[in-house]
């Protein structure tokens, strides 16, 4: 019987990790399809942002609610329901006929993903004993590395070639980007069948299964406003309004202020109201605030926020650097990141095994130090960096991430009673998601600010480049223009610079230039074009270096916070067995 139970839990782990792989794969493949989607629908940059943001925002908003719902209604039900929602949303995204439909269907995907993510953690916690969770969490974390490997490669290939001429004709798909969504359908169906068969149901049986509706509303509003504010901060301005924001046709920018600080203040107010309400609620709160009395849970959440802020906020720039500065196509960008993913794939389960044997605290600290060191190494990019030079820092970063994420998740949830793991996992996933969103938003601003200062310096080094044209280049970067992004029309950078460089007309009829003058002018324009190209690539490189150095410093701060986390108490041979009543209490002890 024990052997069967052991076999069952590993089948449960395989099933939830398969679904987790699908979620992570989707994020990677969709990003590579974005340029093709822009061309297909003539989408604006704002629409492009919301193809990603609709999923990200929905995912963050519902994590807490759906995590707790799994505790009440059943984690297997929630996992399978989320799997269905994500798979159906993927099929609808692949069939979308316009950008508005695609954005709406990404919301359905986000709801499905937000149901699945906390359920994967709570199902692992419910099916594995505490002493084995490190190994299970290691496999869970290693799946992320596998998705990093497969995502860019699969996404690039599907976007460019589809499934091959024969299958493309058979399915009648002419726009190959649709396959990046359709690929989730067979994966989702297979995971659903396995989930129905191998996953046992588990839930919090100590409650009467009533959902805290007021808590749902307050928490959802707080997370929505906070996440939306950070997502749209670079677009609308962090303080002064730089773009009009309207609701139902009514412009909202009081006293010239951006809508963003107002959203962040409202988010804080909703968060305070949520905490106050949950603190007074005695029956079935959405978030049991007593969880935060657990030292590891509180410190682990803070560490996770800082770590995701520093890591995701900087790493998302690497594909942009590879494609915009180094000129690497999407498929090869994926292969450049393979060393990172392989190292992560190896380090995550290994860190879990070591943590089970010796405790996870110092594995965590070592991993975070390695991660910060790798970001310092990344902060030395050049415009002529070779792809092979990225291999070593990527390997070190993958090792650091794998050694950090696995023990951090395990130590954070280690002392949480099993009946509360869904809600606790939902809060944990939400805070990490918010940390990643904040990191991307803040580091985008840091990148742009660094580029504005850098491009002005490099523009002055361009021969024959007049000050008026230099100002155009600086204003283009300050307005959010990014090297390598689609840019055409009357307001394109090339058109603006051309107008700035035209000599002022005079009353006298212009004399037609001689062939020699035409050749000289063409040579000058060629030199200016090459100079602009180099200035933009240099400024982007300068900016990404600044962001990685800042990320390394923030990562070092996360190490200082994580130092106060407590390691798991190891039971010595012959020691007294823990009674069931004690088992529900936090199993955390100092002194490791």
C-alpha positions in Angstrom: 0.0 0.0 0.0 2.8 2.3 0.9 4.5 1.6 -2.5 1.3 2.5 -4.3 1.0 5.7 -2.4 4.6 6.6 -3.2 4.0 5.9 -6.9 0.8 8.0 -6.9 2.4 11.1 -5.4 5.1 11.1 -8.1 2.4 10.7 -10.8 0.7 13.7 -9.2 3.9 15.6 -9.4 4.4 14.7 -13.0 0.9 15.8 -13.9 1.0 19.2 -12.2 4.5 19.8 -13.6 3.3 19.0 -17.1 0.6 21.7 -16.7 3.1 24.1 -15.2 5.3 23.5 -18.2 2.4 24.5 -20.4 1.9 27.8 -18.6 5.6 28.7 -18.7 5.9 27.6 -22.3 3.0 29.8 -23.4 4.7 32.9 -21.9 7.9 32.3 -23.9 6.3 31.3 -27.3 3.8 34.2 -27.3 6.5 36.8 -26.8 8.3 35.6 -29.9 5.1 35.8 -32.0 4.4 39.4 -31.1 6.2 41.0 -34.1 4.3 38.8 -36.5 1.0 39.6 -34.8 1.8 43.3 -35.1 2.3 42.9 -38.9 -0.8 40.7 -39.2 -3.2 43.1 -37.5 -1.3 46.4 -38.0 -1.5 46.6 -34.2 -0.4 49.6 -32.2 2.3 49.4 -29.5 -0.4 49.9 -26.9 -2.4 46.9 -28.3 0.8 44.9 -28.3 1.4 45.7 -24.6 -2.1 44.6 -23.7 -1.8 41.3 -25.5 0.8 40.5 -22.7 -0.7 42.7 -20.0 -4.2 41.3 -20.2 -2.9 37.8 -19.2 -0.4 39.2 -16.6 -3.0 41.4 -14.9 -5.7 38.8 -14.8 -3.3 36.2 -13.6 -2.2 38.4 -10.7 -5.7 39.5 -9.7 -7.2 36.0 -9.2 -4.4 34.1 -7.6 -5.4 34.7 -4.0 -9.1 34.1 -4.6 -8.7 31.0 -6.6 -5.9 29.6 -4.3 -8.3 29.9 -1.4 -11.2 28.5 -3.4 -9.1 25.4 -3.9 -8.8 24.9 -0.2 -12.6 25.1 0.1 -14.0 23.4 -2.9 -11.1 21.0 -3.7 -7.7 21.4 -5.1 -8.1 18.8 -7.8 -11.3 20.5 -9.0 -9.6 23.9 -9.1 -6.6 22.5 -10.9 -8.7 20.7 -13.6 -11.1 23.7 -13.9 -8.1 26.0 -14.4 -6.6 23.6 -16.9 -9.9 23.6 -19.0 -10.1 27.4 -18.8 -6.4 27.8 -19.9 -6.8 25.3 -22.8 -10.1 26.8 -24.0 -8.6 30.3 -23.8 -5.6 29.1 -25.8 -7.9 27.7 -28.6 -9.9 30.9 -28.7 -6.6 33.0 -28.9 -5.5 30.9 -31.8 -8.8 31.5 -33.6 -9.0 35.3 -32.8 -10.0 37.5 -35.8 -8.7 40.8 -34.4 -6.6 42.3 -31.7 -9.6 43.0 -29.4 -10.6 39.4 -29.5 -7.1 38.3 -28.8 -6.8 40.5 -25.8 -10.2 39.3 -24.4 -9.3 35.6 -24.9 -5.9 36.3 -23.1 -8.0 37.2 -20.1 -9.6 33.7 -20.2 -6.1 32.2 -20.3 -5.1 34.4 -17.3 -8.0 33.1 -15.2 -7.2 29.5 -16.0 -3.5 30.1 -15.2 -4.3 31.8 -11.9 -6.4 28.7 -10.9 -3.7 26.2 -11.9 -0.6 27.9 -10.4 -1.4 27.9 -6.6 -3.1 24.5 -7.1 0.2 23.0 -8.3 2.0 24.1 -5.1 -0.9 23.0 -2.8 -1.2 19.6 -4.5 2.5 19.0 -4.0 2.2 20.1 -0.4 -0.8 17.8 0.1 0.8 14.8 -1.4 4.4 14.9 -0.1 5.6 14.8 3.4 7.6 17.8 4.6 10.9 15.9 4.5 10.4 15.1 0.7 9.0 18.5 -0.4 12.4 19.9 -1.2 13.0 17.2 -3.9 9.4 17.7 -5.3 9.8 21.5 -5.3 13.1 21.0 -7.1 11.4 19.2 -9.9 8.7 21.8 -9.9 11.3 24.5 -10.3 13.3 22.6 -12.9 10.2 22.5 -15.2 10.7 26.3 -15.5 14.1 25.7 -16.9 12.8 23.2 -19.4 10.2 25.7 -20.6 12.9 28.3 -21.0 14.8 25.9 -23.3 11.8 24.8 -25.3 9.8 28.0 -25.4 11.9 30.2 -27.6 12.9 27.4 -29.9 9.3 26.1 -30.3 7.9 29.6 -30.5 10.4 30.7 -33.1 10.0 27.6 -35.3 6.1 27.7 -35.1 6.0 31.4 -35.9 8.3 31.0 -38.9 7.3 27.5 -40.3 4.2 26.3 -38.5 3.9 22.5 -38.5 5.3 22.0 -42.0 3.6 22.4 -45.4 1.6 19.1 -45.2 0.1 19.7 -41.7 -0.4 23.4 -42.3 -2.4 22.5 -45.4 -4.3 19.8 -43.5 -5.3 22.1 -40.7 -5.9 25.1 -43.0 -3.7 27.4 -41.0 -2.0 30.1 -43.0 -1.0 32.5 -40.2 1.6 30.4 -38.3 1.6 32.6 -35.2 -1.7 30.9 -34.3 0.1 27.7 -33.6 1.8 29.2 -30.5 -1.7 29.1 -28.9 -3.0 26.0 -30.6 0.0 24.0 -29.3 -1.5 24.3 -25.8 -4.7 22.4 -26.8 -3.2 18.8 -27.1 -1.0 19.5 -24.0 -4.0 20.6 -22.0 -6.2 17.7 -23.1 -3.4 15.2 -22.1 -2.8 16.9 -18.7 -6.6 16.8 -18.0 -6.9 13.1 -18.7 -3.9 12.3 -16.4 -5.2 14.7 -13.7 -8.6 13.0 -13.7 -7.0 9.6 -13.2 -4.0 10.1 -10.9 -4.7 13.2 -8.7 -6.6 12.5 -5.4 -8.9 15.2 -4.2 -7.9 17.2 -1.1 -9.5 20.2 0.6 -9.7 22.1 3.9 -12.3 19.9 5.7 -12.4 22.1 8.7 -14.6 24.8 7.1 -18.1 24.9 5.9 -17.0 26.0 2.4 -18.1 29.6 2.3 -16.1 32.1 0.3 -15.2 35.5 1.7 -16.9 37.7 -0.9 -15.9 41.0 0.6 -12.3 39.9 0.9 -12.4 38.8 -2.7 -13.5 42.2 -3.9 -11.1 44.2 -1.7 -8.1 42.0 -2.5 -8.9 41.9 -6.3 -9.2 45.6 -6.4 -6.0 46.2 -4.5 -4.0 43.8 -6.7 -5.7 45.1 -9.9 -4.9 48.8 -9.2 -1.4 48.0 -8.0 -0.5 45.8 -11.0 -2.2 48.1 -13.5 -0.4 51.1 -12.0 3.0 49.5 -12.4 2.2 48.2 -15.9 1.1 51.6 -17.1 3.5 53.7 -15.2 6.0 54.0 -18.1 3.2 54.8 -20.5 1.2 57.4 -18.6 4.0 58.9 -16.4 4.9 58.1 -12.8 4.0 61.6 -11.6 3.2 64.2 -14.3 0.8 63.2 -17.0 2.6 62.4 -20.3 -0.4 60.8 -22.0 -4.2 61.3 -21.7 -6.0 58.7 -19.7 -9.8 58.5 -20.1 -12.6 56.5 -18.5 -15.9 56.4 -20.5 -14.7 59.3 -22.6 -13.8 61.4 -19.6 -10.2 62.5 -19.3 -8.6 61.8 -15.9 -5.5 63.8 -15.0 -6.3 66.1 -12.1 -4.0 69.1 -11.8 -1.8 67.7 -14.6 -1.0 64.6 -12.6 -0.7 61.2 -14.1 -3.4 58.6 -13.3 -0.7 56.3 -12.0 0.0 57.8 -8.5 -3.8 57.9 -8.0 -4.1 54.2 -8.8 -1.2 53.3 -6.5 -2.8 55.4 -3.6 -6.1 53.7 -4.2 -4.4 50.3 -4.2 -2.7 51.0 -0.9 -6.1 52.1 0.5 -7.8 48.9 -0.7 -4.9 46.9 0.7 -5.2 48.5 4.2 -9.0 48.0 4.1 -8.5 44.3 3.1 -6.1 43.7 6.0 -8.3 45.5 8.5 -11.4 43.5 7.3 -9.6 40.2 7.3 -8.2 40.9 10.8 -11.7 41.3 12.2 -13.3 38.4 10.3 -13.4 35.3 12.5 -15.0 32.8 10.1 -13.2 31.6 6.9 -11.2 34.6 6.0 -9.9 34.7 2.4 -6.4 35.2 3.8 -5.7 33.8 7.3 -3.5 36.6 8.7 -2.2 34.2 11.3 0.0 32.8 8.5 2.1 35.9 8.8 3.0 35.1 12.4 5.0 32.3 10.8 8.4 33.9 10.5 9.5 32.0 7.4 6.2 32.7 5.6 6.6 36.5 6.1 10.3 36.7 5.4 10.0 34.2 2.5 7.3 36.4 0.8 9.4 39.6 1.2 12.5 37.8 -0.2 10.5 36.5 -3.1 9.2 39.9 -4.0 12.7 41.4 -4.0 14.2 38.5 -5.8 11.5 38.5 -8.6 11.8 42.3 -8.8 15.6 42.1 -9.3 15.6 39.0 -11.5 12.6 39.3 -13.8 13.0 43.1 -14.1 16.5 42.7 -15.6 16.3 39.4 -17.4 13.4 40.4 -19.6 15.8 42.9 -21.4 18.1 40.1 -22.5 16.1 39.0 -25.6 15.7 42.7 -26.6 19.5 43.1 -26.3 20.2 40.0 -28.3 17.8 40.9 -31.2 18.2 44.7 -31.2 21.9 45.1 -30.5 23.5 41.9 -31.5 21.1 41.3 -34.4 20.2 37.7 -33.4 16.9 36.4 -34.8 14.2 35.0 -32.4 15.1 31.3 -33.0 18.8 31.8 -32.2 17.9 34.1 -29.3 16.3 31.0 -27.8 19.4 28.9 -28.4 21.6 31.6 -26.8 19.6 31.2 -23.6 19.8 27.4 -23.5 22.9 27.5 -21.1 20.8 29.5 -18.6 17.9 27.1 -18.9 20.0 23.9 -18.7 21.8 25.2 -15.6 18.4 26.0 -14.0 17.1 22.6 -15.0 20.0 20.9 -13.2 20.3 23.2 -10.2 16.6 23.2 -9.2 16.1 19.5 -8.4 19.7 19.2 -7.1 19.0 22.1 -4.7 15.8 20.3 -3.6 17.6 17.1 -2.8 20.4 18.8 -0.9 17.8 20.9 1.0 16.0 17.7 2.1 19.3 16.3 3.5 21.0 19.3 5.0 18.4 22.0 5.2 17.6 24.7 2.7 18.6 28.0 4.3 22.3 28.1 3.3 21.5 26.6 -0.2 19.2 29.5 -0.6 21.7 32.1 0.5 24.4 30.6 -1.7 22.1 30.6 -4.7 21.1 34.2 -4.1 24.7 35.3 -3.8 25.6 33.5 -7.1 22.6 35.1 -8.7 23.7 38.6 -7.7 27.2 37.9 -9.0 25.9 36.7 -12.3 23.9 40.0 -12.7 27.1 41.9 -12.0 28.7 39.9 -14.8 25.8 40.7 -17.1 26.3 44.4 -16.5 29.4 44.4 -18.8 27.7 44.0 -22.2 29.2 45.7 -25.3 27.8 46.4 -28.7 30.2 43.8 -30.1 29.7 41.1 -27.5 29.7 37.7 -29.0 26.9 35.2 -28.3 29.5 32.7 -26.9 30.5 35.3 -24.3 27.0 35.1 -22.8 27.4 31.4 -22.0 29.3 31.7 -18.7 27.1 34.4 -17.1 24.0 32.6 -18.2 25.2 29.3 -16.7 26.0 31.1 -13.4 22.6 32.9 -13.4 20.8 29.6 -14.0 22.6 27.9 -11.2 21.9 30.8 -8.9 18.2 30.9 -9.8 17.8 27.2 -9.4 19.5 27.2 -6.0 17.4 30.1 -4.9 13.8 29.5 -6.0 13.5 25.8 -4.9 14.5 26.2 -1.3 12.8 29.6 -1.0 9.5 28.2 -2.0 9.9 25.1 0.2 11.0 27.1 3.3 8.3 29.7 2.9 5.5 27.0 2.8 7.2 24.5 5.1 5.3 25.5 8.3 1.9 26.2 6.7 -0.8 23.7 7.8 -1.9 21.5 4.9 -5.5 22.7 5.0 -4.3 26.3 4.4 -1.8 25.7 1.6 -4.0 26.8 -1.3 -4.6 30.2 0.2 -1.0 30.5 1.3 0.3 29.5 -2.1 -2.1 32.0 -3.8 -0.8 34.9 -1.7 2.8 33.7 -2.3 2.3 33.5 -6.1 0.5 36.9 -6.1 3.3 38.7 -4.3 6.0 37.2 -6.6 4.0 38.1 -9.6 3.6 41.7 -8.4 7.4 41.8 -7.7 8.0 40.7 -11.3 5.6 43.3 -12.7 7.1 46.0 -10.5 10.6 45.0 -11.6 9.8 45.1 -15.3 8.1 48.5 -14.9 10.8 50.1 -12.8 13.7 48.7 -14.8 12.0 49.8 -18.1 12.1 53.4 -16.6 15.8 52.9 -15.6 16.7 51.7 -19.0 14.9 54.6 -20.8 16.4 57.2 -18.4 19.9 55.7 -18.9 19.4 55.6 -22.7 18.3 59.3 -22.8 21.5 60.4 -21.1 23.7 58.1 -23.1 22.2 58.7 -26.6 22.8 62.4 -26.3 26.6 61.8 -25.7 26.9 59.3 -28.5 24.8 61.5 -30.9 27.4 64.3 -30.6 30.0 61.9 -31.8 28.3 61.4 -35.2 30.1 63.3 -38.0 28.0 65.9 -39.9 25.0 65.4 -37.5 23.5 68.8 -36.7 22.3 69.7 -33.2 18.6 69.9 -34.3 18.8 66.3 -35.5 20.6 65.3 -32.3 17.7 66.7 -30.3 15.3 64.7 -32.4 17.2 61.5 -31.6 17.2 62.3 -27.9 13.5 63.2 -27.9 12.7 59.9 -29.7 14.4 57.9 -27.0 12.8 60.0 -24.2 9.4 59.3 -25.8 9.8 55.6 -25.5 11.4 54.9 -28.9 13.4 51.7 -28.8 16.0 50.6 -31.2 14.8 47.7 -33.4 11.1 48.2 -32.9 8.8 48.7 -35.9 8.9 52.4 -36.9 7.4 53.8 -40.0 5.3 56.6 -41.3 5.5 60.4 -41.2 6.4 60.4 -37.5 9.1 57.7 -37.8 12.6 58.4 -36.5 14.0 58.5 -40.0 11.3 61.0 -41.2 11.8 63.3 -38.2 15.6 63.3 -38.7 15.3 63.9 -42.4 13.1 67.0 -41.7 15.5 68.3 -39.1 18.4 68.0 -41.5 16.8 69.8 -44.4 18.4 73.2 -45.1 16.1 76.2 -44.7 14.6 77.3 -48.0 15.5 80.7 -49.4 13.8 82.9 -51.9 16.4 82.2 -54.6 15.7 79.2 -56.8 17.8 76.2 -55.6 20.6 75.2 -57.9 20.5 71.5 -58.8 23.4 69.6 -57.2 26.2 68.3 -59.4 26.9 64.6 -59.6 29.9 65.0 -57.3 27.8 66.9 -54.7 25.1 64.1 -54.9 27.7 61.5 -54.3 29.2 63.4 -51.4 25.7 63.9 -49.9 24.9 60.2 -50.2 28.2 59.4 -48.5 27.4 61.8 -45.7 24.0 60.4 -45.2 25.4 56.9 -45.2 27.9 57.9 -42.4 25.1 59.5 -40.4 22.9 56.5 -40.7 25.7 54.2 -39.5 26.4 56.7 -36.7 22.7 56.7 -35.6 22.7 52.9 -35.6 25.8 52.7 -33.5 24.6 55.5 -31.1 21.3 53.7 -30.5 23.0 50.3 -29.9 25.5 51.9 -27.6 22.9 53.7 -25.6 20.8 50.6 -25.3 23.9 48.7 -24.1 24.7 51.4 -21.6 21.2 51.3 -20.3 21.0 47.5 -19.9 24.3 47.5 -18.1 23.0 50.0 -15.6 19.8 47.9 -15.0 21.8 44.8 -14.4 24.2 46.5 -11.9 21.1 47.9 -10.1 19.5 44.4 -10.1 22.7 43.0 -8.6 22.6 45.5 -5.8 18.9 44.8 -5.1 19.6 41.1 -5.2 22.3 41.6 -2.5 19.6 43.3 -0.4 17.4 40.2 -0.8 20.3 38.1 0.6 20.3 40.3 3.7 16.6 39.7 4.2 16.8 36.0 3.5 19.5 35.7 6.2 16.8 35.9 8.8 14.8 33.0 7.5 15.0 29.9 9.6 16.1 26.5 8.4 14.0 23.3 8.8 14.5 21.4 12.0 16.1 18.0 11.3 14.8 15.0 13.3 17.6 13.0 14.8 17.5 9.2 14.8 15.6 8.1 17.9 14.1 11.5 18.6 10.5 11.7 19.8 7.9 11.5 17.0 5.8 14.7 16.5 2.3 14.4 17.6 -0.6 15.2 15.2 -1.5 18.3 17.2 2.1 19.5 17.0 2.3 18.6 13.3 -0.2 21.4 12.4 2.0 24.0 14.0 4.9 25.6 12.1 7.8 23.2 12.0 10.5 25.8 12.0 13.3 26.1 14.4 16.3 28.4 14.7 19.8 27.4 14.9 20.5 25.6 11.6 
